[in-house]
Amino acid sequence: MVWLIRQDKKKGKVGLIVLAALVVGVLIYVYLNREALNGIRP
């Protein structure tokens, strides 16, 4: 992993940005699902 990042730093940065975006998206998705589940409960 470290070697790949050192080998191509530009693509590594893009990969980190994409990874961060995916993580944020998953967190938002889970948060919205929790809100929906909590809304169903009395």
NORVEN-V154033 format. One record per backbone hydrogen bond with DSSP energy under -1.0 kcal/mol. NH is the residue of the N-H (numbers start at 1). CO is the residue of the C=O. E is the energy in kcal/mol with one decimal. If there is no record, write none. Layout:
BEGIN
{{NH & CO & E} {NH & CO & E}}
END
This chain:
BEGIN
{{5 & 1 & -2.2} {6 & 2 & -2.5} {7 & 3 & -2.5} {8 & 4 & -1.8} {12 & 8 & -1.9} {13 & 9 & -2.6} {14 & 10 & -2.0} {15 & 11 & -2.5} {16 & 12 & -2.2} {17 & 13 & -2.3} {18 & 14 & -2.6} {19 & 15 & -2.7} {20 & 16 & -2.7} {21 & 17 & -2.4} {22 & 18 & -2.4} {23 & 19 & -2.4} {24 & 20 & -2.6} {25 & 21 & -2.4} {26 & 22 & -2.5} {27 & 23 & -2.5} {28 & 24 & -2.5} {29 & 25 & -2.5} {30 & 26 & -2.9} {31 & 27 & -2.6} {32 & 28 & -2.8} {33 & 29 & -2.2} {34 & 30 & -2.5} {35 & 31 & -2.3} {36 & 32 & -2.3} {37 & 33 & -2.6} {38 & 34 & -2.8} {39 & 35 & -2.0} {40 & 36 & -1.6} {41 & 37 & -1.5}}
END
